[in-house]
Amino acid sequence: MSIICGLPLLECVYCLACARWAWKRCLHTAGHDSQTWGLATAQEFEPVPRLCRYILAVYEDDLRNPVWEPPGGYGIDPDQLIRKRTYDDTRGRAPPYILYLDHEHDDIVVAIRGLNLAKESDYAVLLDNKLGRRQFDGGYVHNGLLKAAGLVLDAECDVLRELVNKYSNYTLTFTGHSLGSGVAALLAMVVVQNLDKLGNISRKRVRCYAIAPARCMSLNLAVRYADVINSVVLQDDFLPRTATPLEDIFKSIFCLPCILCLRCMRDTCVSEEKMIRDPRRLYAPGRLYHIVERKPFRCGRFPPVVRTAVPVDGRFEHIVLSCNATSDHAIIWIEREAKRALDIMLEQDPIMEIPATQKMERQKTLAREHSEEYKAALRRAVTLAVPHAFSPSRYGTFEEQEAGENSNMSSEDSSSGSSHNSRPRETWDELIEHLFEKNESGHLVLKQG
């Protein structure tokens, strides 16, 4: 009798648990992901709208006679366009891209377009991966995106070396959207690993802005390269939030809401500690910039706010059940909202209009704050016991400290990561040898299998 009476009680407990889960998931909004982050400044966010326009320019066949042009134009001088590569040039093994010399902003830019739903070759890049298949610098990366990055860099290495040597005060910026964001992020990693290939340029001259980024690298790499790579996410964008393999997402592109809901339920049942302890799990790379423009239970768009951080735990782990999850992925919307956000920042803090000396002081202060936040994220990774939190090479670890700085973290690195330091880093030649082979005509082709 007691057993029979206990059954309804057990069912009620299950129902209440399910109702609580559904309530939490439905109330989870994009603002929750970044509510504890600091606000971005106009100075650090200034390149984002401009780089979005550069990415949009890749879609044009002729920049002198553009078919479509955003308000204010692309901001590109066709005479300063060094190279424009199409699918024919890359033989479908990498997305189209441009190499542009931006004299106005002292920048050498490589901009890569996003996924073309009509191109099978783009799907081939996405499908070329399995969980834990490709290791790089003590972590894991997406194999197909790394191959595309290697192909682009091998093709443009000589030109980039010539440009960075000729314009010694210019930065080298890699940027891309969606599929191109993953290629750009891994490009930046490969360059940092092989600075000698570009004339031994400083790591500080290399940077990356991944727009609507794909989850393309393991957590230890995402945090260690946060001083070089920046990711920009608009509100509810689904791609940076789901660890679903990219190939599964784009196989089911016509039923994307279904797979996102299923993945949402599955991820909710997995503890965050277990997620962090999985060394193969891929994440959005680098420092994160989150553009928040909508509020829960409120209609319409509000003045956008940009929050930024180098998070370790809580790094866009949960999908937002929103009708805007796919529209917020569009590069056109990201460019518009990033421009609105920058205009608001400039009104509140007109950093671009202050005297040059004050601007330089502000730049040093901002760099120091970012450096401190970056080191705090590295320490947090150690605290959470993130697998391979220390690099087997000197790049992206505590060993790279400024002269005269306290060496406590360096000693911690040597004690905690000694088991990894014996492993030599992968050189440029070894990477190309692993990914490609030469055919009879001397061209690089992808290895089979």
N, C-alpha and C positions, 0 to 999 in steps of 0.2 A: 504493500500500500504506500509506504514511504517513497519507494522507487517511482511509482506512478505519479505521485504528487510532485516529485522532484523534476520530472521531465519538462513541464511547462516553465518552471523556473530556469532551467538550463537554456531553453529556447529563448526566453526573455533576455537572458544575459547575452546570448549571441546576437539577438536583434539590436540590443542597445549598443553593443560593440560595433556592429556594422553601421548603425545610424551615426555613431560618433565619428567613425572613419569617414563616412560620406559627408558629414557636416564639415569636418576639417578640410577635406579635399576641395569641396565646393567653395569654402571661404578662403582658401589659399590664393592670394593674389600676387602679382609680380612685385608689388611694393614690399612684401614680406622678405623677399630674398635679399634686399639691399637696405633695409630700414636702419641697420646699425652702421652703415658705411658713412664715410665723410663725403662732403660735397666737392665736386670737381671745380677747378678754377678755369677761367677763360683762357689762360695762357697754355695750360696743358691740353685743353680740349680743342684749341683752335685748328689743328690740322684735320680734324675728323670730317667736317662738311666738305672741305676742299678735296680730300682724298676720295670721298664718295663720288664726287663729280669726275675725278680722274678714272675711277672704275667704270662709271657710266660711259665715259668717252671710248672705252674699249669696244663697246657695242656698235659704234659708228664705223661705217666703211670708209668714209672720207670726212675728216674733221674740218676741212675747209668748206664743205657743203653738208653740214649735219642734217640728218632727217628729223631728229628730235633733239631738242636742247632744253635743259632745265632753266628756270628763271635765273638770270645772271650769267648764263653760259657755263661751259665746262671749265673755264679758267685756264685753258691750255693754249699756248702759242704753237701752232702747227710747225713753225720753223724750228722749235726746240724739241720736237719729237725725234728721238734718236732711232727708235725701232718700234714697229707695230707688227706683232706676230699673229697669224690666223691659225685656224685648225689645219690648213694645208702645210703651214710652216712647222707646226709641232707634230704633224702626222697623227693628230688626235690623241697623243700621249700626254698632253698637258692642255689646260684651257688657254684661250688666246690672252695676250697680255701686251702692254706697251712699256717702253723704257723712255722716260721723259726727264729732261733736264730743266728743273724749276729754278731759274736764276732769281726770281723775286723772293723766294723763301729759302734760298741756299740749300736746295734739296735735289738728290738724285732718286727718282721714284720708279719702282717697278710695280705696276698696277695690273691685277689679274681679275678677269671677269668670273661670274658665278656659273652655276650649273645651267647648261642648255638642255631643256627637256627633250629637244628633238635630235640630240646627238648621242648615238650609242657609245661613242668613245668616252664621253663623260661618265656614263654608267660603268664602263669598263674600269675606269680609275677608281670609282667607289667600290666596285665589287672585289677589287684586288686587295682583300684584307681578311684576316681571321683574328679573333681575340688572342693576343699574345704572340702573333706571328713575327712581328718585326721589332727587334730591340735596337735602341739607339741611345748612346751616352748614359747608360745605366738605367734607362726606362724603356717604355714601349710607345710606339707611334703607329699611325695608320700607314700600312705598307704602300698602297697605291698613291697616296698623297706624297709620300716621301720620294717615290720614283719620279713623280711629276716635278717635284721641287729639284731633284738632282738633274733632270733633263733640262729644265730652264736655266739653272745655274751653270751647267756645263756649256750650254749654248751662248750664254751672255757673260761668262767669266772674264774673257779678255777685254770686252768693252767696259764692264764695270770696273776692272782694275785700272784701266786707262783713265776713266772719269774720276774715280776717287783720288787718284794721284794728281791729276791735273787741277781738280778743285778740292784742295786739301782741307778747306773749312766747311765743306758741304756734308750734310748727313746722307746716309744711304737708307732709304725707306722702302720697305716691302709692304704692300697692301693688297687686299683682295676681299671678295664678298662670297659667303657661303662656301662652295667648293673651292673657290680661289683663296678664301681666307685660310683654309687648311694648308694649301700649297705655299702661301706667303709665310705662314708661321713656321713651317718646316724649312723653308728657304732661309729664314733668319737664323734658325738653329744651326743649319749646316754652315752658313757663313761664319757664325761665331766660333764654331768648331774648327774652321779652316781659315782664319784671318790672314795667314801667310799667302793664300791664293789671291788675295786682293791687295797685296803689297804691305801686309802687316798693319792694316788700319786698326785704329782703336775700337774696342768693343762699344764704347760710348757713342761712336758715330753710326752704329747700326741700330735700327729700330723697325718695328713692325706694327701695323694697325690691322687687326683682323676684324672685319665688319660682319656681323651676324655669324660668328665663328662656328665652324664644325668642331666637334670634340675629337681632337686629333692626337693628343699626347697624354701620357700618364700623369698622375698628380704631382709626382716629384719633379718632373720636367716642367709642368705648367707653373709651378711655384719658383723653381730655380731660374727660369728665364723671364721672370716678371719684370726685370729691369730693362729688358729689350722688347718684349712682346706685349702689346695692348689689345684687348678685345672690347668691342663695342656692341652692346645688346640693346635692342629697342623693346621695352615693356614685356610683352608676353611671348616673344619669339621662341618657337619650340626647339629649334636645332641645338642651341647651346645647353638645353635643359635635359635632353634625353640621351642616355648612354646606349640607346638602341643602336646597333650597328647601322652605319649609314646605308649599307646595301639593303637592309631590311626596310628602312624608311622609304627609299626611292623605288623599291620593288612594289610597295603598296601605296604609291603616291596618290592613286585614285580612291583609296580608302584610308587616308592618313588619319582622320579623326578616330577611326576604329583602333588602329594600332597604338595611337597615343593614349587612348583610354585604357587599353589593356596594359600598356607599359606603366602607366600611372599606378594602376592597381598593384602590379607586381613590385614596383620600386617601393611602394608604401609599406609592403610587408617585409622589406629588407632593411635592417638597421643601418644607420649611417656609418657606424663603426665598422661593420662588415664591408661596406662600400669602400671606405678609405683603406682598409687592409688589403684590398685586391689590387696588386701591382699592375694588372693588365687593363684595368678600367680606364677609359679615356675621358679627358676633360677639355673644357674650353681653355685655351692657353693664356698665360700671362696675367697682367693686371687687368681688372674688369672695370668697364665703364657702363653703367646701367642708366638708360634714359627712361624715366618714369613720367608718364603723361596722363594716366587714367587712374581713377580712384574707385574703390569698391562701392557698389550700389549707387554710382553716379554716372550719368549719361554724358557722352561727349568727351572731347579732349581738353585737357587743362594745360596751362603753361608748363612745359617740360622742365624737369629737374634732373640733373646728371649726378649720380653718386658713384664713387670709385673706391676700390680697395684691392688688396691682394689676399683674398680669403683662402683658407685651406679647407676647413670644414664648412658646410653650408654653401658650397660652390655651385649654385644653380642645379641642385640635385632633384628638384621636384617640378614636374610639368604643371603648367597653369592651365586649368580647364577653361579656356576662353575662346570665343569666336574669332578673336584677333590673333590667335597663336600662329597662323600661317601668314596673314597679311602683314604682321609686324616683321616678317622676314624679308620683305621686299626692299631692295636697295633704294628705290625712289622715295619710299616713306622714311627710311632711315636718314637719307640726305636732308629731307625737308625738316624733320623733327630735330636733327642735330643742328641745323642752321638756326631754327627757332630758339633752341636751348642756348646756343652761343650768343645770339643777339641779346637774350635776357641777361646772360652773365656779363656781357659788356656794358649793359645799362647799369647794372648793380655794382660792377667793379671794372671801370674802364682802364684795364691794365695796359691795353695797347696804345693808349694815348699819353701815358706818363713819360717823363724824361728817360733817356737811354740809361743813365746811371742807376736810377731807381728800378728800371726794368731788369737790369743785370742782377741787382741785389735780390729782386723778387725771384728770378730764375734760380739763383743759388739757394735761396730758402726753400723753394719748391723741390729742387733736386735733393736737398738734405732731408726733407720730410718724406719723400718717396723712398730714399735709401733706408731710412729708419723703419718705415713700414715694411719694406722688402725684407730686411733682416729679421723683423719680428715675425713675418710669415714663415721664414726658414726655421726659426726657433719653434714656432707652433707646429710645423711639420715634424720636428724631432719629438716634441711632446706627445703628439698623437701617434708616434711610431709609424709614420708613413713609410712603406717599403721603399728602400733605395733612396731615402731622402737626401743622401749625399752622393755627389757625382764621382765617378771613377777618374775624372780629369779635374783640372784646376778651374774649369769654366763653371760658373754658376754656383760656386760653393763659398764657404766662409773664408777660404784661403785667399780670395781676391779682396783684400782690404786696402784702404788708403793708407799712405805712409803716416806712421805715428799713431795709428788707431789702436785701441785696446785689442789684444790678441786672444782674449778669453774664448771667443767663438771659434777661432782657428784651432785651439787646443781641443775644444769639444769635438770639432770635425775630425781631427786625427784620431781621437779615442773612439768615436762612434762609427766612423766610416773607414777604419783601417782595413777592413776585410775587402773593401771595394777599391781602394786606392792602388792596389797592385795590378789592377786590370788596365792595360794601355787603351787610350782613347782611339776611336776609329778615325783614320785620316781620310782626306778627300779621295785619294787614289783608291783606297780600300773600299770606300763607299761606292764609288762608280763601278769598281770591279765586281762588287756584290750585286748591284742592281742591273747593270747593263753588260752587253758584250758587243763587239764590233763585227759587222758582216763583211762580206768580200769587198764591198765598195768603201769600207772604212767608216761607215756611219754607225752611231750607237743605236742598238736595238735592245728592247727589254728581254731579259732572260725568261725562258719558259719555266713554268712550275713554281 
